[in-house]
Amino acid sequence: MATLRLGDIAPDFIAQSSEGTINFHEYLGDSWGVLFSHPADYTPVCTTELGTAAKYKDEFTKRNTKVIALSVDGLASHKGWINDINETQQTTVNFPIIADEDKKVSNLYDMIHPKADSNLTVRSVFVIAPNKTIKLIITYPASTGRNFDELLRVIDSLQLTAYHKVATPANWEHGQEVVISPSVSNEEATVLFPKGFKEVKPYLRLTEQPNLN
């Protein structure tokens, strides 16, 4: 099994989920996607994560991003767990959770790390672009819940830098200054960034975020 890397095509699959049969690439369509795995149903950290993902649905929708979760338990278990998530997190789970009992998808995405646990998935996150390439991979241990504000921040950066010749600096958040790509000359920068830019060093030039109104 090859290790997935940034820029690889996200493997396609067909799987059962809490919202019916999922054909992954078809499900994503022209959207961005977040695929994230959970060690098992009825686990405390996952319960908070899935509740948080549901509460952030509008933020993901704003970014043309679909969320899909995965656990190695079955559909009946998922449905009971969803009731618990809705009750304890005061929300409604509004995205599919894949039932991966045969671990087909988990193995396809290298989500099982035997030295961590030979049966359960680690907390993997894949952000996938509309062309189905993998743009982000983050792997958390089972004991650490994910930061969904960070996922939104990264998606903002990925979507900005996909269409503009910029990169985002450390701790960047939407609306802040960005870095002009080193491959862009000052002459080109004057045209590409009509609001101007400041040259801190020849290799470090800052400009306003270009896709703001």
C-alpha positions as CSV (number, residue, x, y, z in Angstrom):
1,M,0.0,0.0,0.0
2,A,1.5,3.3,-1.1
3,T,1.6,6.2,1.3
4,L,-0.6,9.1,0.2
5,R,1.2,12.4,-0.2
6,L,0.2,16.0,-1.0
7,G,-0.8,16.3,-4.6
8,D,-1.9,12.7,-5.0
9,I,-5.4,12.0,-6.3
10,A,-7.6,11.1,-3.3
11,P,-8.6,7.4,-3.8
12,D,-12.1,6.9,-4.9
13,F,-14.4,4.4,-3.2
14,I,-18.0,3.3,-2.7
15,A,-19.1,2.8,0.9
16,Q,-22.2,2.6,3.0
17,S,-22.8,5.6,5.3
18,S,-25.4,7.0,7.7
19,E,-26.9,8.9,4.7
20,G,-26.9,6.0,2.2
21,T,-24.4,4.7,-0.3
22,I,-21.5,7.1,-1.0
23,N,-19.5,7.2,-4.2
24,F,-16.8,9.5,-2.9
25,H,-15.7,11.4,-6.0
26,E,-19.3,11.8,-7.1
27,Y,-20.3,12.9,-3.6
28,L,-17.6,15.7,-3.7
29,G,-18.6,16.8,-7.1
30,D,-17.1,20.3,-7.7
31,S,-16.7,21.0,-4.0
32,W,-13.7,20.9,-1.7
33,G,-13.9,18.0,0.8
34,V,-12.8,17.2,4.4
35,L,-12.5,13.4,5.1
36,F,-11.8,12.7,8.7
37,S,-11.6,9.4,10.6
38,H,-12.6,8.4,14.1
39,P,-11.1,5.5,16.2
40,A,-14.6,4.1,17.0
41,D,-18.2,4.9,17.8
42,Y,-19.3,6.0,21.2
43,T,-15.9,7.5,22.1
44,P,-15.8,10.7,24.0
45,V,-13.4,12.9,22.0
46,C,-15.1,11.8,18.7
47,T,-18.5,12.7,20.1
48,T,-17.3,16.3,20.6
49,E,-15.6,16.4,17.2
50,L,-18.6,15.3,15.2
51,G,-20.8,17.7,17.2
52,T,-18.4,20.5,16.4
53,A,-18.2,19.6,12.7
54,A,-22.1,19.8,12.6
55,K,-22.1,23.2,14.3
56,Y,-19.6,24.4,11.7
57,K,-21.6,23.3,8.7
58,D,-22.5,26.8,7.6
59,E,-18.8,27.8,7.7
60,F,-17.9,24.7,5.6
61,T,-20.7,25.5,3.1
62,K,-19.5,29.1,2.8
63,R,-16.2,27.7,1.6
64,N,-17.9,25.2,-0.8
65,T,-16.6,22.3,1.3
66,K,-18.3,19.0,2.1
67,V,-17.5,17.1,5.3
68,I,-17.6,13.3,5.5
69,A,-16.6,11.2,8.6
70,L,-15.5,7.6,8.9
71,S,-15.5,5.0,11.7
72,V,-14.7,1.3,11.6
73,D,-18.1,0.5,13.2
74,G,-21.3,-0.4,11.4
75,L,-24.4,1.5,10.4
76,A,-26.7,0.5,13.3
77,S,-24.0,1.6,15.7
78,H,-23.5,4.9,13.8
79,K,-27.2,5.7,14.0
80,G,-27.4,5.1,17.8
81,W,-24.2,7.2,18.2
82,I,-25.6,10.0,16.1
83,N,-28.5,10.2,18.5
84,D,-26.1,10.6,21.4
85,I,-24.0,13.2,19.6
86,N,-27.2,15.3,18.8
87,E,-28.3,15.0,22.4
88,T,-25.0,15.7,24.2
89,Q,-23.6,18.3,21.8
90,Q,-26.9,20.1,21.3
91,T,-26.7,19.9,17.5
92,T,-27.8,17.8,14.5
93,V,-25.3,15.7,12.6
94,N,-25.7,16.9,9.1
95,F,-23.1,15.0,7.1
96,P,-22.5,11.3,6.3
97,I,-20.5,9.0,8.6
98,I,-19.0,6.1,6.6
99,A,-19.4,2.6,8.1
100,D,-16.0,1.0,7.4
101,E,-16.3,-2.3,9.1
102,D,-14.1,-4.1,6.6
103,K,-11.6,-1.3,6.9
104,K,-11.4,-0.9,3.1
105,V,-11.4,2.9,3.2
106,S,-9.2,3.0,6.3
107,N,-6.6,1.0,4.5
108,L,-7.0,2.9,1.3
109,Y,-6.1,6.1,3.2
110,D,-3.6,4.5,5.5
111,M,-5.7,5.5,8.6
112,I,-4.6,2.4,10.7
113,H,-1.2,2.8,12.3
114,P,-0.4,-0.6,13.9
115,K,2.0,0.9,16.5
116,A,-0.8,3.2,17.7
117,D,-3.6,0.6,17.5
118,S,-3.8,-2.4,15.1
119,N,-7.6,-2.2,14.8
120,L,-8.7,1.4,15.2
121,T,-8.1,4.4,13.0
122,V,-6.0,7.3,14.1
123,R,-7.5,10.8,13.8
124,S,-6.6,11.4,10.1
125,V,-7.8,14.5,8.2
126,F,-7.6,14.9,4.5
127,V,-8.5,18.2,2.7
128,I,-9.3,17.5,-0.9
129,A,-9.6,20.1,-3.8
130,P,-12.3,20.0,-6.5
131,N,-9.8,18.3,-8.9
132,K,-9.6,15.5,-6.3
133,T,-6.0,16.2,-5.3
134,I,-5.0,15.9,-1.6
135,K,-4.1,19.4,-0.3
136,L,-3.6,18.7,3.4
137,I,-2.9,15.7,5.6
138,I,-2.9,15.9,9.4
139,T,-2.7,12.9,11.7
140,Y,-3.6,13.3,15.3
141,P,-3.2,10.6,18.0
142,A,-6.5,9.1,19.3
143,S,-6.1,11.1,22.5
144,T,-6.2,14.6,20.9
145,G,-9.2,16.2,19.5
146,R,-9.0,18.2,16.3
147,N,-9.1,22.0,16.0
148,F,-11.9,22.9,13.5
149,D,-11.0,26.6,13.5
150,E,-7.6,25.5,12.3
151,L,-9.2,23.4,9.5
152,L,-11.2,26.4,8.4
153,R,-8.1,28.6,8.5
154,V,-6.2,26.1,6.3
155,I,-9.0,25.8,3.8
156,D,-9.1,29.6,3.6
157,S,-5.4,29.6,2.8
158,L,-5.6,26.7,0.3
159,Q,-8.4,28.4,-1.6
160,L,-6.7,31.7,-1.6
161,T,-3.3,30.4,-2.7
162,A,-4.8,28.1,-5.4
163,Y,-6.0,31.2,-7.4
164,H,-3.5,33.9,-6.5
165,K,0.3,33.9,-6.5
166,V,0.7,34.3,-2.8
167,A,1.4,32.3,0.3
168,T,0.1,32.8,3.9
169,P,2.5,33.5,6.7
170,A,2.6,32.0,10.2
171,N,-0.6,32.3,12.2
172,W,-2.3,34.0,9.2
173,E,-6.1,34.4,9.3
174,H,-8.5,35.5,6.7
175,G,-8.3,39.2,6.1
176,Q,-4.6,39.6,7.0
177,E,-1.6,40.4,4.9
178,V,-0.1,37.7,2.7
179,V,3.3,36.9,1.2
180,I,3.9,37.4,-2.5
181,S,5.3,34.2,-4.1
182,P,9.1,34.5,-4.8
183,S,8.6,33.5,-8.4
184,V,6.7,36.8,-9.0
185,S,9.0,39.8,-10.0
186,N,8.4,43.2,-8.6
187,E,7.2,44.3,-12.0
188,E,4.6,41.5,-12.1
189,A,3.7,42.2,-8.5
190,T,2.8,45.8,-9.4
191,V,0.3,44.5,-11.9
192,L,-1.0,41.6,-9.9
193,F,-1.4,43.5,-6.7
194,P,-2.6,47.0,-7.6
195,K,-3.1,48.0,-3.9
196,G,0.7,47.8,-3.7
197,F,3.1,45.8,-1.6
198,K,5.9,46.4,0.9
199,E,9.3,44.8,0.5
200,V,10.7,43.8,3.8
201,K,13.5,41.8,2.1
202,P,13.8,41.0,-1.6
203,Y,12.4,37.5,-0.8
204,L,9.8,38.8,1.8
205,R,7.1,41.0,0.2
206,L,3.8,41.6,1.9
207,T,0.5,42.7,0.3
208,E,-3.2,42.9,1.2
209,Q,-5.1,39.7,0.8
210,P,-6.1,39.9,-2.9
211,N,-9.5,38.3,-2.9
212,L,-11.1,40.7,-0.5
213,N,-13.8,43.1,-1.8
